[in-house]
């Protein structure tokens, strides 16, 4: 009933029809057909007989509200309270290396006209395009230069929303459509990956997006099944100290779901929430000193060794995993972990299963993690 009222409000007073190319073009409510999504909970997608799409993003921080609504069409139209994204997109400004990599994988790298935070990009092809001037470096995503963005005049801007961002400041005044990429707020690996269908619609690559997700889903479920009946579940210790705080994923977070699907026993499955919980060293050690495997991510010029990592904290050497040499790290400075894994969770799950049950994937060489020697 709530959705019905919502749609009626959106399309009330609009002209009906598919062939018009003018302002205030709408669709009849009964023309909207929901496209079923299996895993994403913050995303709703509807199609019309005309080939247009209506997309609603639920506010992840207040799930009774809508974060943003979009009408994606080939026509020139406007709808009060809804952002209209007109296809085809020829020029896009991307705020994150993750979404730049995704759009490239959709076959639309030529549609990326500008990037923010280029210093975090690891993809060599994207960096070459920046160097050649095919993609413009528009500086920091934290302090966007509205004048440069207006001069660049992209058809659309892809950026990540945050709970405390209080809108997008000057960007909201540019009248350039803002796509709020809230995929990272999904609480399952396949839930975030399924957002590729939304981006496929924006860049007119629906078939490509569906095909990619089908491969990801099939791979992920098959990998998960490999360890479901395993008689062993090694105890996992995740992450490491950041200053004096140990940010531990909850079991309902995307990371927590990964750990379970990879066949680990996770000693922090009692933590509440959908993200990470800050713990002190003693709280972690008391529950995970006997962990058989230890995985963590870091960012430094040189890869850690067991010796250099053990010196990061006086008591790291007291963990069972450290004593047995079962510590696995991912150096974010050289490994495109965040550029790839959100939309290819099957690749990351394979790494985790190699760590949890190496006998199952005997000949597999890990993509992201490396065993510390």
C-alpha distance (Angstrom), angle and dihedral (degrees) to the residues before:
residue distance angle dihedral
X1 . . .
X2 3.82 . .
X3 3.80 91.2 .
X4 3.83 90.7 47.9
X5 3.80 91.3 53.8
X6 3.79 90.8 45.0
X7 3.78 92.6 54.0
X8 3.77 93.2 44.6
X9 3.79 90.3 54.1
X10 3.80 91.8 49.2
X11 3.76 96.7 50.0
X12 3.81 100.0 32.0
X13 3.77 110.5 128.4
X14 3.82 95.2 7.8
X15 3.79 123.8 132.6
X16 3.79 113.2 -107.4
X17 3.80 125.1 -132.7
X18 3.78 145.3 79.4
X19 3.76 106.3 -122.5
X20 3.80 102.0 56.0
X21 3.82 118.7 106.8
X22 3.77 101.4 -165.0
X23 3.78 141.6 92.2
X24 3.82 121.2 -60.7
X25 3.79 98.4 24.1
X26 3.78 111.9 163.3
X27 3.77 142.9 163.4
X28 3.75 133.1 -119.5
X29 3.77 115.0 -99.8
X30 3.80 92.2 -121.3
X31 3.81 89.8 55.2
X32 3.80 91.2 67.2
X33 3.79 112.7 99.1
X34 3.78 118.9 -172.6
X35 3.78 114.8 -128.1
X36 3.82 104.9 -140.8
X37 3.80 116.1 -120.9
X38 3.78 117.9 -163.3
X39 3.80 102.6 -160.4
X40 3.82 114.5 8.2
X41 3.80 111.5 95.7
X42 3.81 101.0 178.9
X43 3.80 95.6 53.5
X44 3.80 134.0 74.0
X45 3.81 122.5 -178.4
X46 3.81 126.6 -169.1
X47 3.79 128.4 -177.8
X48 3.80 131.6 -158.5
X49 3.76 133.1 -146.3
X50 3.80 86.4 -110.8
X51 3.79 93.5 63.2
X52 3.81 94.2 -105.9
X53 3.80 125.1 127.4
X54 3.76 136.0 -143.7
X55 3.82 115.6 -157.4
X56 3.78 127.6 -171.7
X57 3.81 122.7 -168.2
X58 3.79 115.1 -158.9
X59 3.79 116.5 -137.3
X60 3.83 103.4 -107.0
X61 3.83 91.2 -156.8
X62 3.80 95.2 48.3
X63 3.78 107.1 23.4
X64 3.80 94.2 -170.5
X65 3.80 89.1 66.6
X66 3.79 135.2 65.2
X67 3.78 117.7 -117.4
X68 3.81 96.1 -162.8
X69 3.80 140.7 -19.5
X70 3.80 126.4 -149.9
X71 3.78 136.2 -167.1
X72 3.80 110.5 -159.6
X73 3.77 115.0 -162.3
X74 3.80 146.1 145.1
X75 3.81 90.7 -127.6
X76 3.79 134.2 84.6
X77 3.79 103.1 -108.0
X78 3.78 143.2 138.5
X79 3.79 130.7 -151.0
X80 3.79 123.4 -172.3
X81 3.79 112.0 -112.7
X82 3.80 93.9 7.5
X83 3.81 129.0 95.5
X84 3.78 111.0 -128.5
X85 3.81 115.2 -146.5
X86 3.76 111.7 -164.5
X87 3.79 120.4 -152.5
X88 2.90 140.1 -107.8
X89 3.81 96.9 51.0
X90 3.79 107.7 -153.0
X91 3.81 100.4 168.9
X92 3.79 127.1 32.1
X93 3.79 134.4 175.8
X94 3.80 111.2 -146.3
X95 3.79 121.4 -162.4
X96 3.82 98.9 -167.8
X97 3.78 134.1 51.2
X98 3.81 87.7 -137.6
X99 3.79 94.2 63.8
X100 3.78 92.1 39.9
X101 3.81 88.7 57.0
X102 3.80 90.7 46.2
X103 3.80 93.5 51.8
X104 3.78 89.5 48.1
X105 3.82 89.2 53.1
X106 3.80 89.1 51.8
X107 3.80 87.1 60.1
X108 3.80 94.9 -107.3
X109 3.79 103.7 109.5
X110 3.81 88.5 127.5
X111 3.82 88.2 61.5
X112 3.81 91.1 63.2
X113 3.80 102.9 92.8
X114 3.81 98.0 165.2
X115 3.79 142.1 12.8
X116 3.77 138.3 -161.2
X117 3.81 124.7 -146.5
X118 3.80 93.3 23.1
X119 3.82 88.9 168.5
X120 3.81 88.7 73.5
X121 3.80 95.5 51.3
X122 3.81 114.7 109.1
X123 3.81 98.8 173.2
X124 3.81 106.1 110.6
X125 3.81 94.5 -153.4
X126 3.80 92.2 54.0
X127 3.80 91.4 46.6
X128 3.81 90.9 50.7
X129 3.78 90.0 51.8
X130 3.81 89.6 51.8
X131 3.80 90.7 49.5
X132 3.81 91.2 48.4
X133 3.80 91.5 49.9
X134 3.80 94.7 -115.0
X135 3.80 88.4 117.0
X136 3.81 119.0 37.8
X137 3.79 121.0 -138.0
X138 3.81 106.0 -130.5
X139 3.79 96.7 -177.0
X140 3.78 128.9 -126.6
X141 3.78 123.6 7.4
X142 3.81 88.7 -150.4
X143 3.82 93.3 60.2
X144 3.82 105.3 27.2
X145 3.79 116.1 -167.3
X146 3.80 103.5 -130.0
X147 3.82 93.9 -168.0
X148 3.81 93.1 55.3
X149 3.79 90.6 44.9
X150 3.80 92.1 51.5
X151 3.81 90.3 49.0
X152 3.80 89.9 50.5
X153 3.83 88.1 48.8
X154 3.82 100.6 -163.3
X155 3.81 119.8 -167.1
X156 3.80 90.1 -128.8
X157 3.82 141.0 4.0
X158 3.80 120.9 -141.6
X159 3.82 113.9 -156.7
X160 3.79 140.2 150.4
X161 3.82 120.1 -106.7
X162 3.80 122.5 -139.7
X163 3.77 130.8 -159.9
X164 3.80 94.6 -121.1
X165 3.81 97.9 35.7
X166 3.84 93.6 103.8
X167 3.79 91.7 -145.9
X168 3.76 125.8 -56.4
X169 3.78 101.8 -69.2
X170 3.78 114.3 -151.4
X171 3.80 92.0 7.5
X172 3.80 89.9 66.6
X173 3.80 89.0 59.1
X174 3.81 95.9 54.4
X175 3.83 92.9 77.1
X176 3.80 88.3 -135.1
X177 3.84 108.6 135.0
X178 3.81 111.6 -103.6
X179 3.80 117.5 -148.5
X180 3.79 108.9 -155.3
X181 3.79 105.6 -145.3
X182 3.79 99.1 -154.8
X183 3.80 92.6 157.6
X184 3.81 90.5 113.4
X185 3.81 89.3 67.1
X186 3.80 92.8 65.9
X187 3.78 113.4 111.0
X188 3.77 100.6 -141.4
X189 3.81 132.7 56.4
X190 3.79 93.7 -123.0
X191 3.80 90.8 43.2
X192 3.79 91.9 62.6
X193 3.80 92.8 40.5
X194 3.81 90.9 54.2
X195 3.81 90.2 66.4
X196 3.79 86.4 79.4
X197 3.81 84.8 85.3
X198 3.81 90.2 64.0
X199 3.81 92.8 49.7
X200 3.79 89.7 45.3
X201 3.80 89.0 58.6
X202 3.81 93.1 49.2
X203 3.82 93.2 50.9
X204 3.81 94.6 38.7
X205 3.81 92.8 -113.2
X206 3.80 99.9 119.2
X207 3.80 94.9 140.7
X208 3.79 93.2 46.7
X209 3.81 92.3 48.5
X210 3.80 92.7 48.7
X211 3.81 91.4 48.9
X212 3.80 93.2 49.4
X213 3.79 92.5 48.8
X214 3.79 91.9 47.8
X215 3.80 90.2 55.7
X216 3.82 91.7 46.1
X217 3.80 93.0 48.7
X218 3.80 94.9 46.9
X219 3.80 92.5 46.9
X220 3.79 92.7 47.2
X221 3.80 95.5 49.0
X222 3.80 92.7 46.0
X223 3.80 91.2 50.5
X224 3.79 91.6 47.2
X225 3.79 90.1 52.1
X226 3.81 91.1 55.0
X227 3.80 91.9 69.5
X228 3.80 101.7 29.9
X229 3.80 93.8 93.7
X230 3.78 96.7 37.0
X231 3.80 114.2 132.1
X232 3.81 91.9 -143.3
X233 3.79 130.0 63.7
X234 3.81 111.3 -178.6
X235 3.79 115.5 -145.2
X236 3.78 111.3 -109.7
X237 3.79 131.2 -146.9
X238 3.81 112.1 -164.7
X239 3.80 131.9 -159.7
X240 3.81 127.6 -11.9
X241 3.78 140.2 -115.6
X242 3.80 119.5 -56.7
X243 3.76 101.5 -163.1
X244 3.80 103.0 -49.4
X245 3.82 95.1 -25.4
X246 3.80 130.2 86.6
X247 3.80 110.4 -156.8
X248 3.78 105.5 -150.2
X249 3.83 121.3 -168.3
X250 3.78 117.1 -125.3
X251 3.78 120.6 -126.4
X252 3.83 89.6 -110.6
X253 3.80 93.5 55.4
X254 3.79 123.5 95.9
X255 3.81 89.5 -106.6
X256 3.78 91.4 49.7
X257 3.78 90.6 52.5
X258 3.79 89.7 51.0
X259 3.80 91.5 53.5
X260 3.80 92.5 52.0
X261 3.80 94.0 44.4
X262 3.81 89.8 50.6
X263 3.79 91.9 57.1
X264 3.80 100.2 -106.6
X265 3.78 126.9 142.4
X266 3.79 105.3 -128.0
X267 3.81 115.6 -155.2
X268 3.81 94.3 -162.6
X269 3.80 96.4 60.5
X270 3.82 89.9 122.2
X271 3.81 94.8 67.4
X272 3.80 113.8 114.7
X273 3.79 127.0 -131.1
X274 3.79 138.2 37.1
X275 3.80 102.9 -85.7
X276 3.79 133.8 33.5
X277 3.78 131.0 -43.3
X278 3.84 121.4 -145.1
X279 3.81 111.4 -123.8
X280 3.78 133.3 175.1
X281 3.79 122.1 -120.5
X282 3.80 94.5 -101.6
X283 3.82 92.6 54.7
X284 3.79 90.7 52.5
X285 3.79 95.9 43.6
X286 3.79 93.4 49.2
X287 3.80 91.3 58.2
X288 3.79 104.0 30.5
X289 3.80 108.7 29.5
X290 3.83 87.8 110.5
X291 3.81 95.0 49.5
X292 3.80 112.2 139.5
X293 3.81 95.9 -153.8
X294 3.78 131.6 36.3
X295 3.81 123.8 -165.6
X296 3.79 127.0 179.4
X297 3.80 142.8 156.7
X298 3.78 125.7 -132.9
X299 3.78 142.4 168.1
X300 3.80 119.6 -134.9
X301 3.79 141.3 126.1
X302 3.78 94.5 -108.4
X303 3.80 129.8 39.6
X304 3.75 116.2 -106.7
X305 3.78 121.3 -110.5
X306 3.80 122.3 -158.2
X307 3.78 88.6 -101.6
X308 3.80 97.8 49.1
X309 3.81 92.8 43.3
X310 3.82 93.1 48.3
X311 3.80 88.7 56.5
X312 3.82 91.8 59.0
X313 3.81 89.2 82.4
X314 3.79 129.1 14.5
X315 3.81 93.1 -129.2
X316 3.81 100.5 44.7
X317 3.82 87.2 93.9
X318 3.80 89.6 63.5
X319 3.81 94.1 65.7
X320 3.79 114.1 102.5
X321 3.81 92.3 -132.6
X322 3.79 91.1 55.4
X323 3.79 92.2 49.2
X324 3.81 90.9 51.0
X325 3.80 94.3 44.2
X326 3.80 93.3 -117.9
X327 3.80 97.1 136.7
X328 3.81 121.4 127.4
X329 3.80 125.0 -169.5
X330 3.78 136.9 -172.1
X331 3.81 115.8 -153.9
X332 3.80 105.0 -148.3
X333 3.79 91.7 -165.4
X334 3.80 91.1 71.8
X335 3.81 105.3 14.9
X336 3.86 118.7 76.4
X337 3.80 92.5 -138.7
X338 3.80 98.1 143.8
X339 3.80 93.2 37.0
X340 3.80 93.4 59.8
X341 3.79 116.6 16.9
X342 3.84 100.9 66.1
X343 3.81 90.1 65.5
X344 3.81 96.2 27.4
X345 3.82 101.9 46.8
X346 3.80 88.6 152.2
X347 3.81 89.5 69.2
X348 3.80 92.6 51.0
X349 3.81 93.0 45.2
X350 3.78 88.4 55.8
X351 3.81 89.8 56.6
X352 3.79 91.5 49.0
X353 3.81 92.5 49.6
X354 3.79 90.0 49.1
X355 3.81 86.7 57.2
X356 3.81 97.3 41.9
X357 3.81 98.1 39.9
X358 3.83 110.0 13.2
X359 3.80 90.3 170.2
X360 3.81 90.4 67.3
X361 3.81 95.7 55.3
X362 3.79 99.6 32.7
X363 3.81 98.8 160.4
X364 3.79 98.2 36.3
X365 3.81 119.2 114.3
X366 3.80 114.2 -152.8
X367 3.81 119.4 -113.4
X368 3.79 101.2 -159.5
X369 3.79 111.4 16.4
X370 3.77 129.0 59.1
X371 3.78 127.2 -164.1
X372 3.79 110.0 -117.2
X373 3.80 112.4 -120.7
